[in-house]
Amino acid sequence: NSPQHFKGIVVEAKAGLITVEKIVLSVNFVIKWAIVPRTALE
């Protein structure tokens, strides 16, 4: 486990977090536009 190896893990973890964040934002956006207009119309 060299420092270089650890750096690689950190970079991958950060990239993974960014991807998860994008997915969560996309899901929230879809839910918002799929559900909110319906409840507003009722």
Secondary structure, 3 states (H helix, E strand, C coil): CCHHHHHHHHHHHHHHHHHHHHHHHHHHHHHHHHHHHHHHHC
